[in-house]
Amino acid sequence: MATMISRIVHTTIDRPWRDVYAFASDIQKMPLWAAGLASGLRQDGEDWIASGPLGDVRVHFAKPNDLGVIDHVVMLPDGIDV
């Protein structure tokens, strides 16, 4: 597998981290801050479906947690998980 270039983007939000986590982890609000999900999400069981240039993709989000971690896996139409 080829090495991919990464870029760190840092933004300070002058709020308690739990408030930011509550906002950012609300799946319905993801299109407000996650550009790749800007077209919106619709629920399908435990996963969510997003429409994009490659077609519909399935998005699986990490469970709510006390660590403030928000993560997800996107399953592309060709079966690749990213």
C-alpha positions in Angstrom: 0.0 0.0 0.0 1.3 3.4 -0.9 2.0 6.0 1.8 -0.5 8.8 1.8 0.3 12.4 2.6 -1.6 13.8 5.6 -2.4 17.3 6.6 -3.2 18.4 10.1 -5.8 21.1 10.4 -6.3 22.6 13.9 -9.1 24.8 15.0 -9.6 26.1 18.5 -13.2 26.3 19.7 -13.7 28.4 22.9 -16.1 26.0 24.5 -15.9 23.1 26.9 -14.9 19.9 25.1 -18.1 18.1 26.1 -20.2 20.8 24.5 -18.2 20.5 21.2 -18.4 16.7 21.4 -22.2 16.9 21.9 -22.6 19.1 18.8 -20.1 17.4 16.5 -21.2 13.8 17.4 -24.9 14.6 16.6 -25.1 12.7 13.3 -27.9 15.0 12.0 -25.5 18.0 12.3 -22.6 16.3 10.5 -23.3 18.0 7.2 -22.7 21.4 8.9 -19.0 20.5 9.5 -18.1 17.4 7.5 -17.8 18.6 3.9 -18.0 15.0 2.5 -21.4 14.5 4.1 -22.8 17.9 3.0 -25.6 16.3 1.0 -27.1 14.9 4.2 -27.5 11.5 5.7 -30.4 9.1 6.0 -30.5 6.3 8.6 -30.4 2.6 7.6 -30.4 0.4 10.7 -27.2 1.2 12.7 -25.6 2.8 9.6 -26.3 5.9 7.6 -26.4 6.4 3.9 -24.9 9.4 2.1 -25.2 10.3 -1.6 -22.1 11.5 -3.3 -20.3 11.6 -6.6 -19.5 7.9 -6.4 -23.1 7.0 -5.6 -24.5 6.0 -2.3 -22.0 5.2 0.5 -22.7 3.5 3.8 -21.3 5.3 6.9 -20.8 3.6 10.2 -20.1 5.8 13.2 -18.2 5.0 16.4 -20.4 4.5 19.4 -20.8 7.5 21.8 -18.0 7.5 24.3 -16.5 9.4 27.3 -13.2 10.1 25.5 -14.6 12.7 23.0 -13.7 10.5 20.0 -15.8 10.9 16.9 -14.9 8.5 14.1 -16.5 6.7 11.2 -15.9 4.2 8.4 -17.2 4.9 4.9 -18.1 1.9 2.8 -17.8 2.8 -0.9 -20.1 1.2 -3.6 -17.2 -1.0 -4.8 -16.9 -2.5 -1.3 -13.8 -0.6 -0.2 -13.9 0.7 3.4 -12.2 4.0 4.1 
